Amino acid sequence: MRYIYIIAATALLAVAENKSHAQGCVAIRSNGNSCSIGNPAAAKGWQMNFNNRYFKSYKHFVGSIEQKEREENGTEVINHTYSLDITATRYFNARWSVGMTLPVISNTRSSLYEHGGNAGGPSARHNTRSFGIGDMRVSVYRWLFNPAKHPKGNIQAGIGIKLPTGDYQYQNYFYKADGSTVMGPVDQSIQLGDGGTGFTLEMNSYYQFNHKFGLYGNFYYLINPREQNGVSTARGGTPNSTALKYFTSTMSVPDQYMIRGGASYMTGKLTFTGGIRLEAIPSSDLIGGDKGFRRPGFVTSLEPVFSYQAKKATLYLSIPVALERNRTKSYADKLRSADTGTDVHGDAAFADYAVTAGVSFRF
């Protein structure tokens, strides 16, 4: 039974501690999870997790079609994103736990169109940056079945609140073609927070066929009732008439979700998990309106995870590789398409892969 708990804990730790992060221009916010299985022999205590993630997004997509000319012409937008999720989890017994996650985020965005313009050549390319804490999340978890009586499989439900602790109106300098600069809010994809108080729903599950092989599944949904956060999308300038007409002059506060599933295999202190990861920003929210600027879309990735179980610590490495990237139509795209009679479909930049590494301590 001891090995079953170790496998389940390392599998769920690896798949749940690195929740969703911004996938380039599709601003999927950082929301680390704190779930791992409780052992009836040592149910109470604390767990600290430090999860690091980095990626570079630069490939543009309209729908699922890559806009290769952006790289060929040198007009692509490049985001470098690093985040550290610090998660503290308190285990009250074998079934109940509470987790709190605080992200620390560092972003750099390189572009032409936000500065001197896409026709300005390489000299028009400049950077905007953001650094600070992100939106904090507090969640309560419960295993639906008694782990002592159901060691081979279980389902964990979680509910939480996301607080707008991240700066959602972070500003930096934008460089104009005439050499002047203007201060304004950075792009939505590198803002530290979304400006909304949200509510999270989670489901984590596993099933062990034996002490080596098992399956896992995760579901996460962030409900953001606030429609817009009031932050201008004009980068220090004045919103144009099109942005005002189609409600994209300020940033939206979108929902987001993630679905993951796969298999785990353990040999000695090493565990390998592999599966499919889907993370997305929908064009329409469950609660509240859909006005405001957003880049909806989804990424489907093949996600291998390697973890090493020491006595009181777990080390893990995950490298999800994108299989499909799709920038779906936003609410504004649909309005403009219906109004003009032409197909309007915005683009977004995505990463090829991400690198996630972390360590978890139980005490």
C-alpha positions as a printed Julia matrix, in Angstrom:
363×3 Matrix{Float64}:
   0.0    0.0     0.0
   2.88   2.34    0.72
   4.0    2.2    -2.91
   0.5    2.95   -4.14
   0.44   6.15   -2.08
   3.86   7.17   -3.37
   2.84   6.6    -6.98
  -0.42   8.45   -6.56
   1.23  11.32   -4.72
   4.02  11.79   -7.27
   1.68  11.44  -10.23
  -0.88  13.87   -8.86
   1.84  16.22   -7.64
   3.47  16.35  -11.04
   0.23  16.78  -12.94
  -1.44  19.19  -10.54
   1.27  21.45   -9.2
   1.98  23.01  -12.61
  -1.48  24.25  -13.49
  -1.99  26.73  -16.25
   0.22  29.62  -17.27
   0.05  32.13  -20.08
   0.63  30.31  -23.36
   1.9   33.36  -25.19
  -0.73  35.86  -26.28
  -3.51  33.61  -25.0
  -3.37  34.85  -21.4
  -4.0   31.71  -19.37
  -3.1   32.88  -15.89
  -0.8   31.14  -13.45
  -2.81  29.07  -10.99
  -0.83  26.41   -9.15
  -2.63  23.56   -7.42
  -1.79  21.97   -4.11
  -3.25  18.52   -4.41
  -1.55  15.27   -3.47
  -2.87  12.18   -1.82
  -3.1   11.94    1.96
  -1.55   8.94    3.67
  -3.7    7.66    6.59
  -0.51   6.79    8.47
   0.76  10.38    8.3
  -2.19  12.47    7.2
  -1.54  15.68    9.13
   1.17  18.18    8.35
   2.36  20.71    5.81
   3.65  20.57    2.26
   5.58  23.3     0.46
   5.92  23.31   -3.29
   8.11  25.52   -5.49
   7.12  25.24   -9.13
   9.11  27.0   -11.88
   7.92  27.39  -15.45
   9.42  29.07  -18.53
   8.44  29.29  -22.17
   8.99  31.42  -25.25
   6.0   32.13  -27.51
   6.52  33.45  -31.02
   4.51  31.39  -33.53
   1.3   33.12  -34.65
  -1.94  31.3   -35.36
  -5.32  32.3   -36.78
  -7.55  29.43  -35.84
  -5.28  26.41  -36.23
  -3.41  27.89  -39.22
   0.11  29.07  -38.48
   0.95  32.49  -39.9
   4.5   31.6   -40.98
   4.95  34.9   -42.78
   5.18  36.67  -39.42
   8.53  35.02  -38.7
   9.66  35.34  -42.31
   8.95  39.07  -42.26
  10.35  39.58  -38.78
   7.07  40.94  -37.41
   6.36  38.19  -34.9
   5.62  39.01  -31.26
   7.94  37.23  -28.8
   6.96  36.65  -25.19
   9.41  35.27  -22.62
   7.5   34.14  -19.55
   8.88  32.87  -16.25
   6.82  32.13  -13.17
   7.46  30.71   -9.72
   4.4   29.32   -7.94
   4.87  29.02   -4.19
   2.25  26.72   -2.68
   1.66  25.92    0.99
  -0.72  23.07    1.77
  -2.1   22.12    5.18
  -3.29  18.52    5.56
  -5.86  18.16    8.33
  -6.41  14.43    7.9
  -6.42  11.8     5.16
  -9.26  13.5     3.27
  -9.23  17.25    3.91
  -6.6   19.83    2.96
  -6.3   23.55    2.22
  -3.8   25.02   -0.24
  -2.65  28.58   -0.87
  -0.66  29.56   -3.97
   1.14  32.83   -4.67
   2.8   33.25   -8.1
   5.86  35.42   -8.72
   6.0   36.37  -12.4
   8.57  37.91  -14.76
   7.56  38.67  -18.36
   9.27  40.27  -21.36
   7.42  41.06  -24.59
   9.19  42.01  -27.82
   7.25  43.45  -30.74
   7.22  45.96  -33.59
   3.54  46.84  -33.94
   3.26  48.16  -30.36
   6.18  50.54  -30.93
   7.5   51.84  -34.25
   5.12  49.68  -36.3
   5.52  46.5   -38.37
   6.77  48.54  -41.34
   9.54  50.11  -39.29
  12.01  47.26  -39.66
  14.24  45.76  -36.94
  14.98  49.16  -35.39
  11.28  49.5   -34.5
  11.38  46.43  -32.24
  11.37  47.15  -28.51
  10.57  45.37  -25.27
   7.97  45.85  -22.57
   8.3   44.08  -19.22
   6.36  43.21  -16.09
   7.47  41.76  -12.77
   5.73  41.07   -9.47
   3.28  38.79   -7.72
   0.32  37.32   -9.56
  -3.19  36.45   -8.44
  -3.26  34.44   -5.21
  -5.51  31.42   -4.86
  -6.86  29.6    -1.79
  -8.56  26.22   -2.23
 -10.16  23.52   -0.1
  -9.81  19.86   -1.16
 -11.51  16.65   -0.12
 -11.02  13.06   -1.22
 -14.5   11.73   -1.94
 -13.65   8.21   -0.76
 -11.75   7.14    2.33
  -8.14   6.59    1.15
  -7.68   3.81    3.74
 -10.54   1.83    2.2
  -9.9    2.77   -1.43
  -6.11   2.63   -1.94
  -6.33   1.73   -5.64
  -8.35   4.7    -6.79
  -9.93   7.92   -5.61
 -11.38  11.25   -6.68
 -10.5   14.58   -5.12
 -12.83  17.58   -5.4
 -11.68  21.13   -4.84
 -13.25  24.57   -4.63
 -11.39  27.83   -4.23
 -11.23  31.56   -4.61
  -8.81  33.56   -6.75
  -8.0   37.0    -5.45
  -6.9   39.95   -7.64
  -3.54  40.4    -5.89
  -1.6   40.71   -9.16
  -1.17  44.11  -10.77
  -3.62  44.04  -13.7
  -2.73  47.54  -14.92
   1.05  47.23  -15.05
   2.61  49.96  -17.2
   5.8   50.28  -19.2
   7.22  52.53  -21.94
   6.2   52.22  -25.58
   8.49  53.67  -28.27
   7.0   55.58  -31.19
   8.3   55.99  -34.74
   9.33  59.59  -34.09
  11.57  58.52  -31.21
   9.22  59.61  -28.43
   7.98  57.34  -25.67
   4.66  57.02  -23.92
   3.75  55.18  -20.72
   0.81  52.82  -20.89
  -0.58  49.45  -19.75
   1.35  46.49  -21.16
  -0.35  43.84  -23.27
  -2.9   41.59  -21.61
  -0.65  38.55  -22.09
   2.03  39.92  -19.75
  -0.17  41.59  -17.16
   0.46  40.05  -13.73
  -3.22  39.59  -12.94
  -6.64  39.82  -14.55
  -8.3   42.18  -12.06
 -11.13  39.84  -11.09
 -12.15  37.83   -8.06
 -12.76  34.34   -9.4
 -13.91  30.96   -8.21
 -12.24  27.66   -9.04
 -13.66  24.18   -9.45
 -11.37  21.14   -9.58
 -11.48  17.39   -9.9
  -8.37  15.18   -9.54
  -8.46  11.41   -9.84
  -6.24   8.36  -10.08
  -6.51   4.59  -10.39
  -3.68   2.11   -9.72
  -3.72  -1.25  -11.48
  -0.74  -2.38   -9.42
   2.23  -0.86   -7.56
   3.84   0.21  -10.85
   1.16   1.24  -13.32
  -1.76   3.65  -12.96
  -3.93   6.32  -14.58
  -4.64   9.94  -13.64
  -7.04  12.7   -14.63
  -7.42  16.38  -13.76
 -10.03  19.04  -14.44
  -9.77  22.72  -13.49
 -12.08  25.64  -14.25
 -11.73  29.28  -13.22
 -15.0   31.25  -13.2
 -14.42  35.0   -13.53
 -17.75  36.82  -13.13
 -16.26  40.28  -13.79
 -16.65  41.2   -17.46
 -14.0   43.93  -17.92
 -11.33  45.37  -15.64
 -11.27  48.89  -17.12
  -7.61  48.76  -18.25
  -7.04  50.42  -21.62
  -5.73  48.4   -24.56
  -4.44  51.53  -26.35
  -0.92  51.29  -24.84
  -0.9   54.85  -23.6
  -2.8   56.22  -26.58
  -6.44  56.86  -27.37
  -8.74  53.95  -28.27
  -9.88  54.05  -31.89
 -13.48  53.97  -33.04
 -13.34  50.26  -33.94
 -12.19  49.31  -30.44
 -14.95  51.41  -28.9
 -17.62  50.03  -31.22
 -16.76  46.37  -30.59
 -15.94  46.7   -26.87
 -12.2   45.98  -27.1
 -10.98  49.31  -25.75
 -10.52  47.73  -22.31
  -9.32  44.3   -21.21
 -11.71  41.46  -20.38
 -11.55  39.2   -17.32
 -11.97  35.79  -18.99
 -12.64  32.32  -17.66
 -10.03  29.6   -18.2
  -9.9   25.84  -17.91
  -7.6   22.85  -18.11
  -8.17  19.14  -18.7
  -5.43  16.52  -18.36
  -5.18  12.77  -18.38
  -2.67  10.0   -18.85
  -0.78   7.13  -17.3
   1.97   6.75  -14.69
   4.71   4.13  -14.33
   7.0    3.74  -11.32
  10.35   2.01  -11.06
  12.27   2.39   -7.83
  12.1    6.03   -6.75
  11.47   7.27  -10.3
   8.01   7.86  -11.71
   7.2    8.65  -15.32
   3.81  10.06  -16.26
   2.71  10.84  -19.75
  -0.54  12.16  -21.13
  -2.49  14.86  -22.93
  -2.94  18.4   -21.61
  -5.58  20.84  -22.84
  -5.63  24.42  -21.55
  -7.86  27.14  -22.89
  -9.45  30.57  -22.7
 -13.06  30.36  -23.94
 -14.63  33.14  -26.0
 -17.67  33.15  -23.69
 -17.75  32.96  -19.89
 -20.03  30.82  -17.73
 -21.08  33.85  -15.67
 -21.01  37.48  -16.75
 -20.66  39.07  -20.16
 -18.08  38.58  -22.88
 -17.23  42.18  -23.77
 -13.69  43.44  -23.51
 -10.48  42.5   -25.3
  -9.38  38.88  -25.08
  -7.56  36.37  -27.24
  -9.47  33.13  -26.76
  -7.87  29.88  -27.82
  -6.55  26.55  -26.68
  -3.39  24.47  -26.65
  -3.33  20.68  -26.74
   0.01  19.26  -25.63
   1.74  15.94  -25.16
   3.07  16.12  -21.62
   5.8   13.85  -20.24
   6.62  14.26  -16.53
   9.56  12.78  -14.66
   9.6   12.75  -10.85
  11.98  11.44   -8.21
  10.69  10.54   -4.76
  13.13  11.09   -1.89
  12.31  10.56    1.77
  10.55  13.88    2.32
  10.89  15.6    -1.04
   9.75  15.1    -4.61
  11.62  16.54   -7.59
   9.87  16.76  -10.94
  10.39  17.92  -14.51
   7.67  18.42  -17.1
   8.01  19.44  -20.76
   4.62  19.71  -22.46
   5.03  19.89  -26.25
   2.27  21.52  -28.29
   0.35  19.24  -30.66
  -2.33  21.73  -31.65
  -2.62  25.48  -31.17
  -5.82  27.28  -32.03
  -6.7   30.95  -31.67
 -10.5   30.8   -31.69
 -12.82  33.69  -32.53
 -13.47  36.22  -29.79
 -16.8   37.88  -29.02
 -15.53  40.98  -30.85
 -14.47  38.9   -33.87
 -17.98  37.46  -34.09
 -19.59  40.9   -33.8
 -17.38  42.38  -36.51
 -17.9   39.4   -38.81
 -21.68  39.72  -38.5
 -21.6   43.51  -38.86
 -19.27  43.72  -41.88
 -20.21  40.52  -43.69
 -16.53  39.52  -43.85
 -14.7   36.92  -41.83
 -12.83  38.62  -38.98
 -10.51  36.39  -36.97
  -7.7   37.72  -34.78
  -4.38  35.99  -34.2
  -2.27  35.02  -31.18
   1.26  33.79  -30.58
   1.92  30.4   -28.96
   4.91  28.49  -27.63
   6.24  25.22  -29.04
   6.82  23.83  -25.56
   7.24  24.81  -21.93
   9.68  23.68  -19.28
   8.39  23.12  -15.75
  10.59  22.03  -12.85
   9.93  22.0    -9.14
  10.42  20.5    -5.73
   7.94  19.62   -3.0
   8.69  19.15    0.7
   6.46  17.41    3.24
   6.88  18.17    6.94
